[in-house]
């Protein structure tokens, strides 16, 4: 028996030469240990907020108090001014990052008031925080504490970044809504008034009236409508009277309904036309007559205003010049094309092929039905957590609002009794009112952010199961609604790669796709949750959904 055991040991020793050598080269380098050394970063978004200094003082005081309570040694203060957090190209922000990375003090923490004070750039902010974490530097948000040493904490931090990113888009949407309302009332909201008009403000109201150039533009319309002169002859007549224009500029003027008293705008529906409040240069009959002449062209194609065959018109941008693509039909062949009208840009593509590429793009955001229960469960948990955090934040803000209201009331009482001077009252009441407005705005953003989250998750995920085929089967109107839902800012077409590039994906579909992809990779044993999962959560985009 002893001999048998020796033989087995010898056999095992002989087989050991086939063992795989130990792998050590691919092990990740752990960041060097750092002490409780920290820097503080504060910022506000506007110059007015920086000048009053109220918000900055609140941030700094809270960060200092947090550092003292938790035993952090603060060796630097950064920010203290106004810097927009839409991008990460900020002087103080970059100076702070350079200091943290290059300092010999082994800084281990960056303390901020909240995650949106660090950055509102969403995925970019998560990428920066991840890079700092790999170097042993943690981001600490005083009002939004998370433990980033575990995957769930990292996810919550990324979601906070995404919420800040979402708020930027919501502000933009609220601003856009205001502009749409003004445009529908007949006001000009396109920036500088069109050539031939002066834009003034009288008693706070917008006034747009024709100027000397406008009289010459009126002449150009009449020369085209009544005498049928070509553009070259009209340009010469205008030049003789002191107005030099290019042919392309004159053509744009002739096509702009603003000159006959009407307003169209990219913010309005495609077919929506509003009667403007400004004085028209020409009658609508003259305008229609001029454009009837303009439509005649020798190229053998006609512009299509609304066509079932061109649902992506204006939704696609040229990847070179970033102008929206228009569409036309080649009459002889009955084939539709998308075209860039920028001079010198030769983008001209068959509509059928463009639609095939677009459906391929949508497939990238479709959810695997087998993963639906898991994705739905995870998204519901995330939304529930965010809902809870939003509710708690709302309570905290309301408490602050109540305290500020009492301070303002006390200040007004003291002023009424003559205990303080007018200048002092004006200064401190302005500061308190500004902070009250800021908190009221924050309360408005946090209230009901994720209400009915379970229903919204179910409804949204149901749509993700068949994005591509739903778009393919829908009529032009529903196609436009669906594509605007998934890609709110449209897509760009890169002619060199024959592929689309997205500007901004609806955050709901982006999150669902990322979770689905990570779960698929996990099943294959390739998931790297901590380094690759960077979701975005947003309520807008789930509604309105296409009818079933």
C-alpha positions in Angstrom: 0.0 0.0 0.0 2.9 2.3 0.8 4.4 1.6 -2.6 1.1 2.5 -4.3 1.0 5.8 -2.5 4.6 6.6 -3.6 3.7 5.8 -7.2 0.6 8.1 -7.1 2.7 10.9 -5.6 5.4 10.4 -8.4 2.6 10.5 -11.0 1.2 13.7 -9.7 4.7 15.2 -9.7 5.2 14.2 -13.3 1.8 15.8 -14.3 2.7 19.0 -12.6 4.8 20.0 -15.6 1.5 20.5 -17.5 0.1 23.0 -15.0 -0.7 26.5 -16.2 1.9 29.0 -15.0 0.6 31.5 -12.4 -0.6 34.7 -14.0 0.4 37.9 -12.2 0.8 40.5 -14.9 -2.9 41.3 -15.3 -3.7 42.0 -11.6 -5.0 45.5 -11.2 -2.8 47.9 -9.3 -4.4 49.0 -6.0 -4.3 52.7 -5.4 -1.8 53.8 -2.8 -3.2 54.4 0.6 -4.0 58.0 1.4 -4.8 59.7 4.7 -7.8 61.8 5.7 -6.5 64.8 3.8 -9.2 66.7 1.8 -10.0 69.7 -0.3 -13.3 71.6 -0.5 -14.9 72.7 -3.7 -17.8 75.1 -3.9 -19.5 76.8 -6.8 -22.7 78.5 -8.0 -24.1 78.7 -11.5 -24.6 82.4 -12.1 -22.7 85.7 -11.5 -25.6 87.0 -9.5 -25.5 84.1 -7.0 -21.7 84.6 -6.6 -22.1 88.4 -5.9 -24.7 87.8 -3.2 -22.4 85.1 -1.8 -25.3 83.6 0.3 -25.3 80.2 -1.4 -21.5 80.0 -1.4 -21.3 80.7 2.3 -23.9 78.0 3.0 -21.9 75.4 0.9 -18.6 76.3 2.5 -20.0 76.3 6.1 -21.6 72.9 5.5 -18.4 71.4 4.0 -16.2 72.7 6.8 -18.6 71.4 9.4 -18.7 68.0 7.7 -14.9 67.8 7.6 -14.6 68.8 11.3 -17.2 66.2 12.4 -15.5 63.4 10.5 -11.9 64.3 11.2 -10.7 65.4 7.8 -7.8 67.7 7.4 -8.7 70.4 4.8 -5.6 71.6 2.9 -7.2 73.6 0.1 -10.3 75.5 -0.9 -11.3 75.8 -4.5 -14.2 77.3 -6.4 -15.9 80.1 -4.4 -17.2 81.6 -7.7 -19.7 81.0 -10.5 -18.9 78.2 -12.9 -21.4 76.4 -15.1 -21.4 72.7 -14.5 -22.8 71.7 -17.9 -19.3 70.8 -19.0 -16.1 70.1 -17.1 -14.0 72.8 -18.8 -14.0 75.0 -15.7 -10.9 76.9 -14.5 -11.4 76.4 -10.8 -12.6 72.8 -11.3 -9.6 71.9 -13.4 -7.2 73.7 -11.0 -8.7 71.6 -8.1 -8.3 68.4 -10.0 -4.7 69.2 -10.9 -3.9 70.0 -7.3 -5.4 66.8 -6.0 -3.6 64.6 -8.6 -0.2 66.4 -8.3 0.0 67.4 -4.6 2.5 65.6 -2.4 0.1 65.8 0.5 -1.6 62.5 -0.6 -5.1 64.0 -0.8 -7.7 61.3 -0.4 -11.0 63.2 -0.5 -12.8 66.0 -2.3 -15.7 67.4 -0.2 -18.6 69.1 -2.0 -22.0 70.3 -0.8 -23.9 68.0 -3.3 -23.0 66.0 -6.4 -24.4 68.6 -8.7 -21.9 71.1 -7.2 -19.2 68.8 -8.4 -20.6 68.5 -11.9 -23.8 68.3 -13.9 -22.3 66.6 -16.9 -23.8 63.2 -16.2 -21.7 60.4 -17.7 -18.6 62.7 -17.9 -18.9 63.4 -14.1 -19.1 59.7 -13.4 -16.1 59.1 -15.5 -14.0 61.7 -13.6 -15.2 60.4 -10.3 -14.2 56.8 -11.3 -10.8 58.0 -12.4 -10.2 59.7 -9.1 -11.4 56.6 -7.2 -8.8 54.5 -9.1 -6.2 56.9 -7.8 -7.4 56.5 -4.3 -9.4 59.8 -4.2 -13.0 59.7 -3.0 -15.8 62.3 -3.6 -17.8 63.1 -0.6 -21.1 65.0 -1.0 -22.3 66.5 2.4 -26.0 66.3 1.6 -25.9 63.1 -0.4 -23.7 60.7 1.4 -22.9 57.4 -0.4 -20.4 54.6 0.2 -18.6 54.2 -3.1 -16.6 51.2 -1.8 -19.4 48.9 -3.1 -21.2 48.6 -6.4 -24.6 49.9 -5.1 -22.9 53.0 -3.7 -21.2 53.6 -7.0 -24.5 53.2 -8.8 -26.2 55.7 -6.5 -23.4 58.2 -7.0 -23.8 57.8 -10.8 -27.5 58.3 -10.4 -27.0 61.5 -8.5 -24.8 62.8 -11.3 -27.4 61.8 -13.8 -30.1 63.6 -11.8 -28.0 66.8 -12.1 -27.6 66.2 -15.8 -31.4 65.7 -16.0 -32.1 69.0 -14.3 -30.1 70.8 -16.9 -32.2 69.3 -19.6 -35.4 70.1 -17.6 -34.3 73.8 -17.4 -33.7 73.8 -21.1 -37.1 72.3 -21.7 -38.8 74.8 -19.4 -37.1 77.6 -21.2 -38.1 76.1 -24.6 -41.7 75.9 -23.4 -41.7 79.6 -22.6 -40.3 80.4 -26.0 -42.9 78.2 -27.7 -45.7 80.1 -25.8 -44.3 83.4 -26.9 -43.9 82.3 -30.5 -47.6 81.2 -30.5 -48.5 84.6 -29.4 -46.8 86.1 -32.4 -43.6 87.3 -30.8 -40.2 86.8 -32.5 -38.1 84.3 -30.5 -35.3 83.6 -33.0 -32.7 85.9 -31.6 -31.8 88.8 -33.8 -34.7 90.0 -36.0 -34.5 89.1 -39.7 -32.7 91.4 -42.1 -34.7 94.5 -42.8 -36.1 94.9 -39.3 -34.9 96.6 -36.1 -35.7 94.9 -32.7 -36.5 97.2 -29.8 -38.1 97.1 -26.4 -40.7 99.7 -25.5 -42.1 99.6 -22.0 -40.8 96.1 -21.6 -42.6 94.9 -24.7 -40.9 93.6 -27.9 -41.3 95.9 -30.9 -40.0 94.9 -34.3 -40.3 97.4 -37.1 -39.0 97.8 -40.7 -35.8 99.8 -41.3 -34.2 101.3 -44.5 -32.9 97.8 -45.6 -36.5 96.6 -45.2 -37.7 99.0 -47.9 -35.2 97.6 -50.3 -36.2 94.0 -49.5 -39.8 95.0 -50.2 -38.6 96.3 -53.6 -36.9 92.9 -54.3 -40.2 91.0 -53.6 -42.1 93.3 -56.0 -39.4 93.0 -58.7 -39.7 89.2 -58.5 -43.5 89.0 -58.3 -44.5 91.8 -60.7 -41.7 91.8 -63.3 -40.4 88.2 -62.9 -36.8 89.3 -62.8 -34.1 86.7 -62.1 -32.2 87.0 -58.9 -29.1 88.2 -60.6 -30.9 91.2 -62.0 -32.6 91.9 -58.7 -29.3 91.8 -56.9 -27.8 94.3 -59.3 -30.8 96.7 -58.7 -30.3 96.4 -54.9 -26.5 97.0 -55.2 -27.2 100.2 -57.2 -29.2 101.4 -54.2 -26.6 100.5 -51.6 -27.6 96.9 -50.5 -25.2 94.1 -51.5 -26.5 90.6 -51.0 -25.5 87.1 -52.2 -27.8 85.0 -54.3 -28.2 82.5 -51.5 -29.2 85.2 -49.0 -31.8 86.6 -51.4 -33.3 83.2 -51.9 -33.6 82.7 -48.1 -35.3 86.1 -47.8 -37.8 85.1 -50.5 -38.6 81.9 -48.7 -39.0 83.4 -45.2 -42.8 84.0 -44.4 -41.7 86.5 -41.7 -41.7 89.1 -44.5 -45.4 88.6 -45.1 -46.3 88.9 -41.4 -46.2 85.2 -40.5 -44.0 83.3 -38.0 -42.7 79.7 -38.3 -40.1 78.3 -35.9 -38.3 75.1 -35.3 -39.8 75.0 -31.8 -43.3 74.9 -33.3 -45.0 72.0 -35.0 -43.8 71.5 -38.6 -47.1 72.7 -40.1 -47.8 75.4 -37.5 -47.9 79.0 -38.7 -48.6 82.0 -36.5 -49.6 85.5 -37.4 -46.8 87.8 -36.1 -47.1 91.0 -34.2 -44.7 92.8 -36.5 -45.4 94.9 -39.6 -45.2 92.8 -42.8 -43.1 94.1 -45.7 -45.3 92.5 -48.4 -48.7 91.0 -48.7 -49.3 87.2 -48.5 -50.3 87.2 -52.1 -47.0 88.8 -53.2 -45.2 86.3 -51.0 -47.0 83.3 -52.5 -46.5 84.6 -56.0 -42.7 85.0 -55.4 -42.5 81.5 -54.0 -44.4 80.1 -56.9 -41.7 81.5 -59.2 -39.0 80.2 -56.8 -40.3 76.6 -57.0 -39.7 76.4 -60.7 -36.2 74.8 -61.1 -34.5 72.8 -63.8 -33.2 70.0 -61.5 -36.2 67.8 -62.0 -37.1 67.4 -58.3 -39.6 69.0 -55.9 -39.3 69.8 -52.2 -41.6 67.6 -50.1 -43.3 69.5 -47.2 -45.0 66.5 -45.5 -44.4 63.0 -46.9 -45.0 59.5 -45.6 -41.8 58.5 -47.3 -39.6 61.0 -45.4 -40.3 60.7 -41.6 -36.7 61.5 -40.7 -36.7 64.9 -42.4 -35.3 67.5 -40.0 -34.7 64.7 -37.4 -31.4 63.8 -39.1 -28.5 66.3 -39.1 -25.6 66.4 -41.5 -22.6 65.0 -39.7 -20.3 67.5 -41.5 -22.2 70.9 -41.3 -24.7 69.9 -38.6 -27.7 71.3 -40.6 -31.0 69.4 -40.7 -31.5 67.2 -43.8 -34.4 67.9 -46.1 -36.1 65.5 -48.5 -37.2 65.3 -52.0 -38.7 62.9 -54.6 -37.0 62.1 -57.9 -40.2 62.4 -60.0 -39.1 60.2 -63.0 -38.0 57.3 -60.8 -40.4 57.8 -57.9 -37.5 57.5 -55.4 -37.1 59.5 -52.3 -33.9 61.0 -51.0 -32.5 62.9 -48.0 -30.3 65.8 -48.8 -28.2 68.4 -47.1 -28.8 71.9 -48.6 -25.6 73.5 -47.4 -23.6 74.8 -50.3 -20.6 72.6 -50.9 -21.9 69.7 -48.9 -22.7 66.7 -51.2 -24.7 64.6 -48.8 -27.5 62.9 -50.8 -28.7 59.5 -49.7 -31.5 57.1 -50.7 -34.3 57.3 -48.1 -34.8 53.5 -48.1 -31.2 52.8 -47.1 -31.3 55.6 -44.5 -34.4 54.0 -42.9 -32.6 50.6 -42.8 -29.7 52.1 -40.9 -32.1 53.9 -38.6 -33.9 50.7 -37.6 -30.5 49.1 -37.0 -29.7 52.0 -34.6 -33.0 51.4 -32.7 -32.3 47.7 -32.3 -29.3 48.7 -30.1 -31.8 50.1 -27.6 -34.2 47.1 -27.6 -34.5 44.9 -24.6 -34.1 41.2 -24.7 -37.5 39.8 -23.6 -35.8 37.1 -21.5 -34.2 39.8 -19.4 -37.4 41.8 -18.9 -38.2 40.6 -15.3 -34.7 41.2 -14.1 -34.4 44.6 -15.7 -37.8 45.7 -14.5 -37.0 44.6 -10.9 -33.7 46.5 -10.9 -35.1 49.7 -12.5 -38.0 49.6 -10.0 -35.5 49.4 -7.1 -33.5 52.3 -8.5 -36.6 54.5 -9.0 -37.9 53.6 -5.6 -34.6 54.6 -4.0 -34.5 57.9 -5.9 -38.1 58.6 -5.0 -37.3 58.1 -1.3 -34.2 60.4 -1.6 -36.3 63.0 -3.4 -38.9 62.9 -0.7 -36.3 63.3 2.1 -34.6 66.2 0.2 -38.0 67.8 -0.2 -38.6 67.7 3.6 -35.1 69.1 4.2 -35.7 72.0 1.8 -39.1 72.8 3.2 -37.5 73.0 6.7 -34.9 75.4 5.3 -37.6 77.4 3.6 -39.6 77.7 6.9 -36.5 78.9 8.8 -35.7 81.5 6.1 -39.3 82.7 6.1 -39.1 83.3 9.9 -35.8 85.1 9.4 -37.3 87.4 6.8 -40.3 88.0 9.0 -38.1 89.0 11.9 -36.1 91.3 9.7 -39.2 93.0 8.4 -40.5 93.4 11.9 -37.2 95.0 13.1 -37.2 97.3 10.2 -40.8 98.3 10.8 -40.0 99.1 14.5 -37.0 101.2 13.4 -34.4 98.8 14.9 -32.3 98.6 11.7 -31.5 101.1 9.0 -33.1 100.9 5.5 -29.7 100.0 3.8 -29.2 97.1 6.1 -32.7 95.9 5.6 -32.4 96.2 1.8 -29.2 94.2 1.8 -30.2 91.3 4.0 -33.8 91.1 2.7 -32.5 90.8 -0.8 -30.1 88.0 0.2 -32.9 86.1 2.1 -35.4 86.5 -0.8 -32.8 85.2 -3.3 -32.1 82.1 -1.1 -35.8 81.6 -0.7 -36.3 81.7 -4.5 -33.5 79.2 -4.9 -34.9 76.8 -2.4 -38.4 77.2 -3.9 -37.0 76.3 -7.2 -35.2 73.2 -5.7 -38.5 72.1 -4.1 -40.3 72.4 -7.4 -37.7 70.1 -9.0 -37.8 67.5 -6.3 -41.5 67.2 -5.8 -43.0 64.2 -7.6 -39.9 63.5 -9.6 -40.6 59.8 -9.8 -44.3 59.4 -9.0 -46.0 56.3 -10.3 -42.6 54.8 -11.0 -43.8 51.2 -11.2 -46.4 52.0 -13.9 -43.9 54.2 -15.8 -41.2 51.5 -15.7 -43.6 48.8 -17.0 -44.9 51.1 -19.8 -41.5 52.2 -20.8 -39.9 48.7 -20.9 -42.9 47.4 -22.9 -42.0 49.9 -25.6 -38.3 48.9 -25.5 -39.1 45.3 -26.5 -39.9 46.3 -30.1 -38.5 49.7 -30.8 -37.2 48.9 -34.3 -40.2 47.0 -35.6 -42.7 49.5 -34.0 -41.0 52.3 -35.9 -40.9 50.3 -39.1 -44.7 49.5 -39.0 -45.9 52.9 -37.8 -47.2 55.7 -40.1 -45.1 58.9 -40.6 -46.8 60.7 -37.7 -46.1 57.9 -35.2 -42.6 57.4 -36.5 -41.8 61.1 -35.8 -43.3 60.8 -32.3 -41.3 57.7 -31.5 -38.0 58.9 -32.9 -38.4 62.2 -31.0 -39.0 60.2 -27.9 -35.9 58.1 -28.2 -33.6 60.8 -29.6 -34.9 64.2 -28.4 -32.2 66.1 -30.1 -32.2 64.0 -33.3 -29.3 62.1 -34.7 -26.4 62.9 -37.0 -25.6 60.9 -40.1 -21.8 60.4 -40.8 -21.4 60.0 -44.5 -17.9 58.5 -44.3 -19.0 55.7 -42.0 -22.5 55.3 -43.4 -23.8 55.3 -39.8 -25.7 57.4 -37.3 -24.3 59.2 -34.3 -26.6 60.1 -31.4 -26.5 63.5 -29.7 -28.6 62.6 -26.7 -30.5 59.4 -26.0 -33.6 59.5 -23.9 -32.2 58.6 -20.4 -34.8 55.9 -19.8 -33.9 53.9 -22.9 -30.2 54.5 -22.2 -30.5 53.1 -18.7 -32.6 50.1 -19.8 -30.1 49.2 -22.5 -27.1 49.5 -20.2 -28.7 47.3 -17.5 -29.7 44.8 -20.1 -26.2 44.7 -21.6 -24.6 44.3 -18.2 -26.9 41.5 -17.3 -26.2 39.8 -20.6 -22.5 40.1 -20.0 -22.9 38.8 -16.4 -24.5 35.6 -17.7 -21.4 35.1 -19.9 -19.1 35.8 -17.1 -17.8 39.0 -18.6 -19.5 41.7 -16.5 -17.4 44.5 -15.0 -20.2 46.2 -13.2 -18.1 48.7 -11.2 -16.2 50.1 -14.1 -18.7 50.1 -17.0 -22.2 50.7 -15.6 -23.1 54.4 -15.8 -26.9 54.7 -16.0 -29.0 57.8 -16.3 -32.5 58.1 -14.9 -35.1 60.7 -16.0 -38.8 60.9 -15.7 -39.3 62.9 -18.9 -39.1 60.6 -21.9 -41.3 57.8 -20.5 -44.4 59.9 -21.4 -46.0 60.5 -23.8 -45.7 57.0 -25.2 -47.2 55.9 -28.5 -50.7 54.5 -28.2 -51.0 50.7 -28.4 
